[in-house]
Structures are given as C-alpha cells and as structure tokens.
C-alpha cells in the first residue's frame, strides 16, 4: 500500500486548477499561477473554499481585479461558498515565477527577471546586471529608463539588434 | 505578540499618501516621458504602501472605513512629516525630497521587517524592495543634476538647502513613538540615522553639492501643525470623496 500524503480530493484539485489558470490582466499571456501569486487553495473547517493570493507589488492596481476574477471563475465552476484573501506574510518575489512563466515572458518580448541572488543595492550608481535581449539573446544591452509600461518593468534597448524591450525587474 | 498603535500606523500611512499625491502631480508635467512614468510609478508604490497601512489602521480602529481615513479627515488630523507635503517646485526639489525620504524609509522598512507586529512585518517585507528602487532613482538624478550644468547644480543645491531643515522630523521621538519602541514595534530612529546620513552625504558629495551645516530643524507635522501647502494638496486629494460622498470606483 502506498502511503498518501493527502487524501484524494478531485473537487479541490479542480478548484486549484481553476484558480491557477486565471490570467494576469497586465501580462495576459501568464496565469496568476505561473506568476507565483497563488499561495494556497484549501477547505476551511466549515467547508468553505479559501484561496490565498500574494499581491506582486504594494501598489499593483490589478490586485482587486484579480481577486474578483478568481471569485468569478470559481463561481462559474460551481464553487459558491468561497473566500479569496491576501496573504502578505511573505513578500512576493520574482523568484516565484515558474520556469514556464519565465519562458512565456521571453517569448512575448519581455526579458524575464533573473534569480535575485543579491538584494537590490542602493549604494552603487546603478546596479550592474546582465539583461539579455529577448529578441536576439545579446547581452549587450542598456537601460533607458528605470520604469516601463507597468510598475514591474524597466525599459531597455539592445545594442546589437537595436530594438527596445521591456525587462521584468527582479524583485 | 505586540500590536502597533493605530496612531503610529496612521503617521506612516499619511507620509506615504501625501508624498504619493505629490508625485502624481507630475503627471503631464514631468520633463520627459520616462520621468513622468517613473514619478507616477514611485507614487503608485507609495500609494500602495499607504493603502496597506490604512487598511491595517482601520482594522486596529475596529473597522473604520479606510477611505474615510485617507480622504475625509481634516488638515490637522493628518500626521505626516512636513517634508512630504513640500510643494514640487521644480524637478530638483522633487528629486531631493525623494532622496531625503527614501534614504530614510529604506533602512526603516528594513528594520520594520523584524517588528514585533506581524502585519507591519508583512507590509515592510514588500515595501523595502520598492524603497530600494526609490533610493536608486533619486540618487541617480541627484548625481545627474548636481554634477550637471551650472544651472542644474545651482537649482538642486537650492533644493537641498531649503529641504534640509525638514529632515529632522523623520527622526523625532515623542511619547507615542517611545511606546512603540518599547513594545519593539518600531525601531529607534537613532539606529536609522547613520545609514540615512551615509546615503545622503555620499550622494550629495558625489554630486558635487554642499552638505548643509544647518542644525535647526522644522517640526509640527506629527502633531498636525502643517505648512499652508497641505491644505491645497488636500483640496485636490479629497475632491472626489467630498463631492460624491462614499463613491467607489
């Protein structure tokens, strides 16, 4: 007999899948699961479905929108007694983006964040960091602006193929 | 586990709300599009941090609506430091105001990540990463303007001189703050001062700017005694909630 770490619960698995595949509004090619925003999907003691999400940035304007989409998606799949809450106990980091999420960012022309091996420094003039061009893979790139089209991105330019591109900042 | 006093949380929330509003005023007016985006984005970070703090303060107050706290208090009920309400003036003032504030907030959030208050720890965990960017951005612009043309150097030096006396408030300790320190909810500002000074002095010196020697400091924000600038800011900030009470997006 195989020891099971948790009892089979197809309904819960279904709920997890529904939550996992809700698209991010600002990066619609990524789901919130791939972005690493879903902390847990569990039954409460009273049988309510509890979904814990971690927002990416303090001021992310999409936070409430995502909560509403998750609620909507679950309701459509027949989950009615549910609660979506924000778990901020551990701060979200770009390290939580799944490998397939990083690949999807690259494929859509956004240079993905690199593992945050070091804390973002504040003392240097600018933090030296190799950012690869998502189009031609050259690492000869330069930063044009600290902020890009959304708070999570910075604007870069490739000095090899000369194309500008967004870089998802390490966080 | 110790819990923060709502009055302490509101001070921090007000600092971030008011500065976030100031930065948003650059929308449509910044020198370049990239800087407009940067100021709006930094403002958004601050607004997000303020929102988390307001939500927590309202919870501590037994469920007061966070929008009422943010938008419907009177001028003297806001307890932000005077530095953050200082008008934008020119781009140099905004950069220096941000440098002075973020150079303080970065180590301050860092210290709050080990606060005895769990909610403040959580808010700080995210905010500290955002504040690191704000220091970097304002530092880079201080260098560019200070070590730039004669005109830019002179203007940014004026900003440094004018804003210097507004930095003392960041380190003020009163009875309420002392209680927060004793409960290990808030760090001793004395422990933040060396990091702040190091960042600010190193940046100003590298930017070929004079570090002011003035030791007299402004005070009043923490007890609700503000400059005339706050009232004007609030008329804009509060307009929608006052014109359409309880409106929601």
Boltz contact constraints between the chains, C-beta under 6 A:
constraints:
  - contact:
      token1: [A, 58]
      token2: [B, 45]
      max_distance: 6.0
  - contact:
      token1: [A, 58]
      token2: [B, 48]
      max_distance: 6.0
  - contact:
      token1: [A, 58]
      token2: [B, 49]
      max_distance: 6.0
  - contact:
      token1: [A, 58]
      token2: [B, 52]
      max_distance: 6.0
  - contact:
      token1: [A, 58]
      token2: [B, 126]
      max_distance: 6.0
  - contact:
      token1: [A, 58]
      token2: [B, 127]
      max_distance: 6.0
  - contact:
      token1: [A, 59]
      token2: [B, 44]
      max_distance: 6.0
  - contact:
      token1: [A, 59]
      token2: [B, 45]
      max_distance: 6.0
  - contact:
      token1: [A, 59]
      token2: [B, 47]
      max_distance: 6.0
  - contact:
      token1: [A, 59]
      token2: [B, 48]
      max_distance: 6.0
  - contact:
      token1: [A, 88]
      token2: [B, 122]
      max_distance: 6.0
  - contact:
      token1: [A, 89]
      token2: [B, 122]
      max_distance: 6.0
  - contact:
      token1: [A, 91]
      token2: [B, 125]
      max_distance: 6.0
  - contact:
      token1: [A, 91]
      token2: [B, 126]
      max_distance: 6.0
  - contact:
      token1: [A, 120]
      token2: [B, 132]
      max_distance: 6.0
  - contact:
      token1: [A, 122]
      token2: [B, 132]
      max_distance: 6.0
  - contact:
      token1: [A, 122]
      token2: [B, 135]
      max_distance: 6.0
  - contact:
      token1: [A, 122]
      token2: [B, 136]
      max_distance: 6.0
  - contact:
      token1: [A, 145]
      token2: [B, 34]
      max_distance: 6.0
  - contact:
      token1: [A, 146]
      token2: [B, 38]
      max_distance: 6.0
  - contact:
      token1: [A, 146]
      token2: [B, 137]
      max_distance: 6.0
  - contact:
      token1: [A, 147]
      token2: [B, 37]
      max_distance: 6.0
  - contact:
      token1: [A, 147]
      token2: [B, 38]
      max_distance: 6.0
  - contact:
      token1: [A, 147]
      token2: [B, 41]
      max_distance: 6.0
  - contact:
      token1: [A, 151]
      token2: [B, 41]
      max_distance: 6.0
  - contact:
      token1: [A, 151]
      token2: [B, 44]
      max_distance: 6.0
  - contact:
      token1: [A, 171]
      token2: [B, 129]
      max_distance: 6.0
